[in-house]
Amino acid sequence: MVAGIPKQFEDQFWARHSNPKSGWTRVPSGAVIVYAIYHRNWRLLGAALIWTAINPFLFSPPETEDAWMTRVVLAERWWVKEKTNRTVGLGYPNVCNTVAALGFVYALYAAWRHSQGAILGVVTSIALKLWWARVLVKRYDQRTG
């Protein structure tokens, strides 16, 4: 996570964030943010940003690691921490996450300009983020056997 944060806090953050309810309720957050900007609904935007920030702390750790979304979070932590990879880059699978991030930036810009392209940006962003997550989970599952 961030240098200087106690390991116990970091472990608790990831444990809570790995609850599938945390992951699945975060997936539409980007779309809500883009929608709020498109419609100039600043209250909704504020609520969506607050939700995105506090969401990982709201759920208790999952009882098992069976849920796919739980393994997404565990795989991301494994990918970054144990494999010392980044989450963006030009190599596969990180290129999927990189293009997803660019798609989201485009969606924000398109929403501000009231362009229907915002929809394409959101769909691209979510699809590629989930593709990246799928690849990481597959690698994580192969690692843990």
Beta strands, then each sheet from edge to edge (+ up, - down):
end
